[in-house]
């Protein structure tokens, strides 16, 4: 991979204490996605679930000054740590690629007042945010509503079909989180609903899109698997204790799942899950 664009994009993004290594790894992965989606210079892109702008920045660099990227996210500007979404946006907008970017927070894409002119975008990007959703119905509703806004859907999410044993801890962490999230009425967790690639493809097709190409993308340097494992092991006791309405048998099952995660984490080096990506029209 040509590292020059990576360094340029990383230089446009907010980092913690000037440490660019995490952002460099994240940006390399996003550029793999953008290349696979075949997004070109001059394109107009709507990114749903833009978060702190990891994919937004890669998209903005790719479409160039003649293109445009509009990122929207349901979270507020003060969400996120150690850098908030608002801080990340402000830094990106002041950078050399900021002129071709617009980012709005507190945007519920399913709200009646949220709308765009038909076919006003060349690409609708929905990347690494399906697990944040409350349900399969919510994903279906978003993909259905977005159909009239753009020609192509560019999608990416963690692939639950592990390719290597080192990915098992990440999968277990995702399973545990999605399990206890089933019993919550509201949440701000990273993982709220688990989707397999088969689930995603079925929902996409029922939403009226036709998948034209898909691919499994490997980015073993990504830190996300380790982050999810560490967070799950640090927070599971409090999460389970707060679930007052579940049976002792379910709590026992969750504790057993955590023991499996602990054992896998001690035995295996942690690699992130691969990523399932596709383009639909």
C-alpha positions as a printed NumPy array, in Angstrom:
array([[  0.   ,   0.   ,   0.   ],
       [  1.195,   3.514,  -0.852],
       [  1.965,   5.076,   2.533],
       [  1.945,   8.697,   1.349],
       [ -1.869,   9.054,   1.448],
       [ -1.922,   7.341,   4.861],
       [  0.493,   9.868,   6.356],
       [ -1.437,  12.758,   4.827],
       [ -4.771,  11.529,   6.217],
       [ -3.343,  10.804,   9.671],
       [ -1.92 ,  14.312,   9.738],
       [ -5.446,  15.667,   9.303],
       [ -6.853,  13.835,  12.323],
       [ -6.863,  14.469,  16.062],
       [ -4.622,  12.117,  18.023],
       [ -3.866,  11.608,  21.709],
       [ -0.631,  13.298,  22.788],
       [  0.566,  13.355,  19.193],
       [  0.788,   9.533,  19.024],
       [ -0.109,   8.686,  15.425],
       [  0.448,   4.929,  15.495],
       [ -3.117,   3.915,  16.445],
       [ -4.595,   6.289,  13.876],
       [ -2.175,   5.078,  11.213],
       [ -3.351,   1.484,  11.644],
       [ -6.996,   2.544,  11.619],
       [ -6.499,   4.661,   8.492],
       [ -4.723,   1.881,   6.607],
       [ -7.777,  -0.306,   7.185],
       [-10.201,   2.413,   6.049],
       [ -8.233,   2.919,   2.85 ],
       [ -8.528,  -0.815,   2.145],
       [-12.298,  -0.416,   2.402],
       [-12.405,   2.699,   0.222],
       [-10.284,   0.968,  -2.427],
       [-12.553,  -2.085,  -2.402],
       [-15.671,   0.085,  -2.662],
       [-14.091,   1.729,  -5.734],
       [-14.919,   5.272,  -4.617],
       [-13.287,   7.75 ,  -6.973],
       [-12.232,  11.376,  -7.109],
       [-15.144,  13.775,  -7.437],
       [-17.722,  11.458,  -5.831],
       [-20.441,  12.66 ,  -3.469],
       [-20.715,  10.447,  -0.385],
       [-23.161,  10.193,   2.518],
       [-21.605,   8.394,   5.475],
       [-24.154,   7.145,   8.012],
       [-22.598,   6.549,  11.439],
       [-19.429,   8.565,  10.868],
       [-18.323,   8.564,  14.514],
       [-14.945,  10.218,  15.044],
       [-14.271,  10.345,  11.333],
       [-11.848,   7.471,  10.724],
       [-13.637,   6.535,   7.492],
       [-14.722,  10.119,   6.794],
       [-11.126,  11.27 ,   6.469],
       [-10.208,   8.418,   4.122],
       [-13.26 ,   9.194,   2.004],
       [-12.522,  12.937,   1.93 ],
       [ -8.936,  12.379,   0.817],
       [-10.129,  10.001,  -1.912],
       [-12.902,  12.186,  -3.383],
       [-10.641,  15.239,  -3.356],
       [-11.539,  18.877,  -3.71 ],
       [-14.085,  18.149,  -6.443],
       [-15.933,  15.657,  -4.237],
       [-17.945,  15.926,  -1.034],
       [-18.443,  13.782,   2.067],
       [-21.373,  14.371,   4.413],
       [-21.014,  12.422,   7.648],
       [-23.919,  12.035,  10.073],
       [-24.124,  10.305,  13.443],
       [-26.838,   9.866,  16.052],
       [-24.38 ,  10.465,  18.922],
       [-23.845,  13.923,  20.456],
       [-20.658,  15.899,  19.909],
       [-19.462,  15.234,  23.482],
       [-19.632,  11.435,  23.038],
       [-16.399,   9.462,  22.928],
       [-13.064,   9.245,  24.723],
       [-10.239,  10.141,  24.995],
       [-11.167,  12.37 ,  22.035],
       [-14.819,  13.345,  21.677],
       [-16.646,  13.265,  18.365],
       [-16.841,  17.054,  18.378],
       [-13.12 ,  17.48 ,  18.991],
       [-12.317,  15.03 ,  16.192],
       [-14.688,  16.832,  13.805],
       [-13.259,  20.268,  14.576],
       [ -9.72 ,  19.076,  13.979],
       [-10.644,  17.4  ,  10.684],
       [-12.555,  20.405,   9.372],
       [ -9.545,  22.665,   9.97 ],
       [ -7.239,  20.322,   8.044],
       [ -6.278,  20.377,   4.371],
       [ -9.144,  18.012,   3.482],
       [-11.736,  19.763,   5.652],
       [-13.19 ,  21.849,   2.81 ],
       [-14.83 ,  18.801,   1.217],
       [-16.364,  17.541,   4.48 ],
       [-19.545,  18.244,   6.439],
       [-20.259,  16.399,   9.705],
       [-23.493,  16.598,  11.716],
       [-24.157,  14.945,  15.084],
       [-27.421,  14.255,  16.944],
       [-28.877,  13.062,  13.634],
       [-31.321,  10.153,  13.821],
       [-31.373,   8.969,  10.229],
       [-34.82 ,   7.442,  10.78 ],
       [-36.374,  10.678,  12.053],
       [-39.06 ,  12.002,   9.711],
       [-37.321,  15.357,   9.316],
       [-34.059,  13.768,   8.136],
       [-34.136,  13.548,   4.351],
       [-32.065,  14.245,   1.24 ],
       [-33.033,  14.795,  -2.401],
       [-33.363,  11.574,  -4.422],
       [-30.046,  10.259,  -5.773],
       [-28.105,  13.198,  -4.356],
       [-25.136,  10.961,  -3.485],
       [-23.036,   8.574,  -5.541],
       [-22.35 ,   6.362,  -2.538],
       [-24.007,   5.621,   0.804],
       [-21.361,   4.385,   3.258],
       [-22.35 ,   2.344,   6.307],
       [-19.149,   1.115,   7.893],
       [-18.385,  -0.503,  11.264],
       [-21.591,   0.711,  12.894],
       [-24.18 ,  -2.085,  12.464],
       [-23.278,  -3.602,  15.854],
       [-24.25 ,  -0.286,  17.487],
       [-27.87 ,  -0.648,  16.353],
       [-30.725,  -1.735,  18.619],
       [-32.092,  -4.429,  16.334],
       [-32.21 ,  -6.006,  12.885],
       [-35.347,  -3.986,  12.201],
       [-33.407,  -0.758,  12.743],
       [-30.753,  -1.834,  10.234],
       [-33.452,  -2.764,   7.729],
       [-35.217,   0.577,   8.179],
       [-31.976,   2.545,   7.67 ],
       [-30.993,   0.655,   4.517],
       [-34.522,   0.98 ,   3.132],
       [-34.683,   4.731,   3.756],
       [-31.2  ,   5.325,   2.332],
       [-32.017,   3.639,  -0.996],
       [-33.553,   6.758,  -2.487],
       [-30.568,   8.925,  -1.532],
       [-27.789,   7.194,  -3.453],
       [-26.821,   4.833,  -6.235],
       [-24.497,   2.489,  -4.368],
       [-24.342,   1.123,  -0.817],
       [-20.837,   0.56 ,   0.571],
       [-20.972,  -1.598,   3.69 ],
       [-18.467,  -3.045,   6.181],
       [-18.757,  -4.819,   9.532],
       [-16.841,  -7.354,  11.603],
       [-17.063, -10.872,  10.18 ],
       [-18.225, -13.299,  12.884],
       [-16.89 , -16.289,  10.923],
       [-13.455, -16.546,  12.517],
       [-10.607, -17.292,  10.125],
       [ -7.897, -17.846,  12.739],
       [ -7.929, -19.092,  16.33 ],
       [ -6.368, -15.782,  17.424],
       [ -9.678, -14.116,  16.506],
       [-11.647, -16.213,  19.001],
       [-11.252, -13.794,  21.963],
       [-12.678, -10.907,  19.9  ],
       [-15.638, -13.051,  18.842],
       [-16.288, -14.154,  22.436],
       [-16.183, -10.54 ,  23.641],
       [-18.716,  -9.551,  20.976],
       [-20.963, -12.499,  21.842],
       [-20.916, -11.724,  25.567],
       [-21.733,  -8.066,  25.041],
       [-24.525,  -8.765,  22.559],
       [-25.921, -11.389,  24.943],
       [-26.417,  -9.085,  27.918],
       [-27.476,  -6.217,  25.66 ],
       [-30.595,  -8.287,  24.848],
       [-31.893,  -7.469,  28.333],
       [-31.347,  -3.688,  28.233],
       [-33.99 ,  -1.126,  27.328],
       [-31.391,   1.507,  26.384],
       [-27.638,   1.473,  25.932],
       [-24.573,   3.347,  24.692],
       [-22.48 ,   0.204,  24.248],
       [-20.215,  -0.524,  21.283],
       [-21.972,  -3.843,  20.687],
       [-25.759,  -3.927,  20.994],
       [-26.826,  -6.313,  18.233],
       [-24.824,  -9.129,  16.685],
       [-25.086,  -9.61 ,  12.919],
       [-23.526, -12.42 ,  10.916],
       [-22.68 , -11.849,   7.235],
       [-25.683, -14.013,   6.32 ],
       [-27.936, -11.803,   8.476],
       [-26.599,  -8.656,   6.853],
       [-26.996,  -9.956,   3.302],
       [-30.564, -11.056,   3.968],
       [-31.501,  -7.683,   5.471],
       [-29.792,  -5.81 ,   2.635],
       [-31.676,  -7.731,  -0.05 ],
       [-35.009,  -7.356,   1.735],
       [-34.321,  -3.616,   1.898],
       [-34.291,  -3.486,  -1.891],
       [-30.561,  -3.494,  -2.615],
       [-28.782,  -5.934,  -4.929],
       [-25.329,  -6.99 ,  -3.718],
       [-22.887,  -6.891,  -6.63 ],
       [-19.622,  -7.846,  -4.941],
       [-18.466,  -8.847,  -1.466],
       [-15.139,  -9.584,   0.142],
       [-13.528, -10.565,   3.422],
       [-10.85 ,  -8.011,   4.301],
       [ -8.079,  -8.8  ,   6.767],
       [ -6.445,  -6.079,   8.875],
       [ -4.734,  -8.014,  11.679],
       [ -2.933,  -4.929,  13.002],
       [ -6.206,  -3.286,  14.073],
       [ -6.402,  -2.753,  17.827],
       [-10.167,  -3.223,  18.103],
       [-10.087,  -6.902,  19.085],
       [ -7.842,  -6.218,  22.055],
       [ -9.924,  -3.189,  23.047],
       [-13.165,  -5.193,  23.033],
       [-11.647,  -8.033,  25.056],
       [-10.172,  -5.69 ,  27.663],
       [-13.409,  -3.739,  27.988],
       [-15.528,  -6.871,  28.329],
       [-13.296,  -8.343,  31.037],
       [-13.195,  -5.025,  32.913],
       [-16.938,  -4.356,  32.832],
       [-18.796,  -7.688,  32.71 ],
       [-19.397,  -7.999,  36.478],
       [-21.109,  -4.62 ,  36.692],
       [-23.027,  -5.24 ,  33.476],
       [-24.381,  -8.582,  34.693],
       [-25.177,  -7.308,  38.187],
       [-27.29 ,  -4.505,  36.706],
       [-29.505,  -6.997,  34.876],
       [-32.008,  -7.482,  37.703],
       [-34.745,  -8.995,  35.548],
       [-32.813, -11.997,  34.198],
       [-32.813, -15.468,  35.719],
       [-29.949, -16.953,  37.694],
       [-29.522, -19.508,  34.915],
       [-28.87 , -16.767,  32.346],
       [-26.439, -15.055,  34.715],
       [-24.653, -18.366,  35.176],
       [-24.435, -18.786,  31.415],
       [-22.93 , -15.307,  31.038],
       [-20.336, -16.033,  33.705],
       [-19.44 , -19.276,  31.885],
       [-19.012, -17.344,  28.648],
       [-16.673, -14.946,  30.434],
       [-14.598, -17.87 ,  31.702],
       [-14.255, -19.053,  28.104],
       [-13.063, -15.561,  27.152],
       [-10.544, -15.474,  30.004],
       [ -9.133, -18.841,  28.955],
       [ -8.916, -17.843,  25.295],
       [ -7.326, -14.523,  26.174],
       [ -4.629, -16.227,  28.23 ],
       [ -3.911, -18.867,  25.606],
       [ -4.085, -16.951,  22.346],
       [ -2.684, -13.713,  21.029],
       [ -5.638, -11.463,  20.241],
       [ -6.298, -10.534,  16.638],
       [ -9.342,  -8.63 ,  15.445],
       [-12.062, -10.336,  13.499],
       [-11.815,  -9.962,   9.754],
       [-14.206,  -7.56 ,   8.066],
       [-17.082,  -8.469,   5.763],
       [-17.538,  -5.782,   3.114],
       [-19.751,  -5.453,   0.07 ],
       [-21.145,  -3.103,  -2.543],
       [-24.849,  -3.072,  -3.43 ],
       [-26.877,  -1.134,  -5.966]])
